[in-house]
Amino acid sequence: MANVLVVANRTAESPELLEALKQRAQRGDATFTLLVPSTPHGVAWAADMHSGGSEAEAHMQNAVERLRSAGLEVADGKVGDPDPAAAVQDLVNFESFDEVVVSTLPGGISKWLKLDLPHRVERITGLPVTHVVASEVKVPSG
């Protein structure tokens, strides 16, 4: 059984990511761990780099529930460092993975693509990385 690390934030609950993970599961048994870096967006980033924690927690919980409801085996969901590369590094220091899926917003609006995150994760982990371009799913407020 492959242990797959999934890195997503604003796209964690997207239909594109769900479909990509279903396709991965069809290729062979896989257990998924969802890592949601607590990266804030908008003006929150300038005010407090650590302000994305509660939104990341909501994305993580909603996404884990959605993935499990779709029949995927999700071992765990975690909220990580605001820096997505650091969040990946932190997790791979303590857990073993066979591959990584990085889910980003489309080019032009994705901060993670500007940081070249899929390639950085590949260099950090030495693992094969699948990049999924997905749409944002907003966390309901209130």
C-alpha positions, 0 to 999 in steps of 0.5 A: 500500500502506497503512502501518499502525501497530499499538500493543499490549502484553498483547493483541498476540497476541490472536485479536481483534487478529489478526482485526481485522488480517486484516479490514484487510488484506482491505480493501486492501493493507497493511503492518503495523508492531507497536509494543509499549510496554514498559509494566509491569503489576501491582506492577512498575509501582510498583517500576520503570516500565522493568521491562516491557522483557523481557515486551514483547520476548517479546510483540512477537516472538511476535506478529510470528511469529503475524501473519506465519504468518497471512499478514499482511505485517509490516514490523517489530516494535518495543519502545517507551517504557513510556508508550504515547503517548510510544512512538507519538510516538517512532515517528511522528517517524521513520516514516510511517504512514497509519493506526493500530490501538490494541489494548487490554484491555476497559474496567475493566481497561485502563490504556490506556483510562483514559489515553484512549489511542486518542483521544490517539494520534489527536491525536498522529498526526493519523491515523485510529485503529481501536480493538480491544478484545482479551483478554490473552495471557500470555507463557510464563515460563521 
